[in-house]
Amino acid sequence: MTIEHLSRAIDQLGTLIADVRPEQAGLPTPCAAWTVRDLVNHVVDETHRFAESVATGQRGPSDGDYLGADWDSAFTRAAATLRAAWQAPNAMDRAHIFPAGAVPAIWAIGQQTTEFAIHAWDIAKATGQSLDLDAELAEFALDWARDNLVPQVRGAEADGFHIAPAVTTSHDARVYDRLAAFGGRQP
């Protein structure tokens, strides 16, 4: 994973968010408990949390609602903050502190890229946008996910987990469908 992959994931997600229509806000998403609005707000909030982690090495709690009336601008501002954080001197040298321990910056890039790639599929699927997404990006995200989204970090949301167990899919399914399934979605 590289900053280039993260940048592509941000761009792809930004394009999808820009194309969400206001009447789609209440639609369900592949993320069981979230509407489209909830999911986009989560993405914007996570982008702010990622920027904070890159800048300080630590991540604060979610702050609530970031969207307002202009979702595209909310994401664009958050993405600019994240990009600026990664461009700061020594950003690649800083460890990122998570509850389970410290991880290197390259791990954080992989995690951020993977989350953005999976949520791009979620938004596209929920809003009927094209699922013809960046296949190379999905391959990178799927490789990272296979190495890091182990069974110990997965489970039911009611039990406090944020990542559902992987779903079985065909080995010849499109790469984004395989990524979504590995992320606990039903492609």
N, C-alpha and C positions, 0 to 999 in steps of 0.2 A: 504494500500500500504506500502510496505517496501523496504528497499534497496535490499533485495533479489529479489523482483519482478523487480525492475529497472535493476539489474544485468542480470536477465534472458532476459529482453527485449533488452538490449544492445547485449547480446550474439546472440540472434535470428536475430537481424538486421545485425550484423556483418557477420553471416553465409550467409545471403541472398546477402549482398553487395559483399562478396568474390566470389559468384557464378554468378555475372552479367558478361556477355561476352562483349568485346569491341564493337562488332557490334550492341549491344542492346542500346547503348548510346542515340540514337535519337528516340527510340520508345516512343509513347505517354504513359501517366500514368493515373490512375484514378484522379490525381490532374490535373484538366483541362488545366492549362497553362504550365505544366511542362513536359519535356521529362524525360527519366530515368536519364540522366546525371544531369539535373536541380534538380530532386528530391534527388538524392544521395548527391549532393553538399549542398542542403538545410539541409539534415540530418546531414552532417558533420558540417556545420556552426552552426546549432542549438545545437549540442553537445558541441561545443566550448562556445556558449552563455550560455548553462546550467551550464557548469563548472564555468564560470565567475560569474554567479548569485549565485551559491553555495559558492564560495570563498569570494565574496564581498557583497552579498545581492542585488546587482544591475546588470542589464543586459545592455550591450552595443548594438549598432546597428550591423546588419550583415555586414561582411567585404568583401563579394564578393566570389571569387573562391578559394576553399580549396583543390580541388581534385588532380590536376596534373595528371600524367599518372597512378598512383597506387592508385586506389580508396580504396582498402582494407587497405593499410597502412595508408591512410589519416583518415579513420574511426577508425582504431585501435588506432592511436595516440590520436585522439580526445576523444575516449572512455576512454583511460587510464587517461587522464587529468580529465575527469568527475568523474571517480571512485576515483581518488586521492583526489579530492575536497570533496567528500562525506565522505572520511575517515579521514579528518582533524579534530582536536579537535574542539568541539563546532559547527560543521557543522549543526547538528540537532537543535541547539538552535537559529540559525540565521534566521531572517525574510527575505523574498524575496520581493523586492519592484518592483511592476508592475505599469503601468499607472493608473490602477483602485485602487491601494492601496497595502498595505503589506499583505503577506500571510505567513503562517507558513511553515517550511521546509517540513513537511509531505505532504502538499498540492503540493509543488513543485515536490516531488517524484512522486505523482500521475499524475501530468501533464506531466512530462518527460516520465514516463512509458507509459502513454496513447498515447502520440505523437509517441513514438518509435513503439508501437504495431500497430497503424494504418498505419504508414509508412512502416512497415514490410509487411503488407498485400498489400499496394500499389506497392511495389517493386516486390513482388512475383507475383502478378496479371499481372503487366506490362511485366515481363520477362518470364512468363510461368513457374515459379518455383512452387513447391508444395504449395498449400494453406492449407495443413495439419500442421498448426502452433500451438503453445502452447495455448491450449484451456483455461487452468486455468488463464494464463496471460490475455487472451482476456476478460474473465469474470471480472477480477479485473479492467481492463481498461474500460470496458463497464459500470461497476458500478460507477467508478469515472466520466466518461463522462456524465452519466445521471444526476449526481449531479451538474456538473459544466459547461457543454456545453449547457447553457440555450439559448433560442431563442434570447435574447438580444445581444449575442456575435456572432450571425450567420447572414450571408447574402451573397449577390453577391460580388465577388472579385472586380468588377468595382465600388462598393460602399465602398470599403476599408476594407471589411471583409476577414479574412483568413480561416474561417470555414463556409462551405456551410450549408444550412438548412438540417436537417435530412431527409433521404429517407425512405419511408415505405418499410418494408420487412416482410416476413412471421415470425410469432412467433416461428416456428419450424426450421427456417433457422440455419445453422451452426453459432456458436457463433462469429467467425471472420467475417462472412458475416453480422451479426447483428451489430457488432462493426463498420465495414466499412460503413454500411448504416447510422448508427447514426452519423458517422463522415462526412456525406454528399456525400458518394460515391454510385455508382450504382453497387451492387454486381451482 
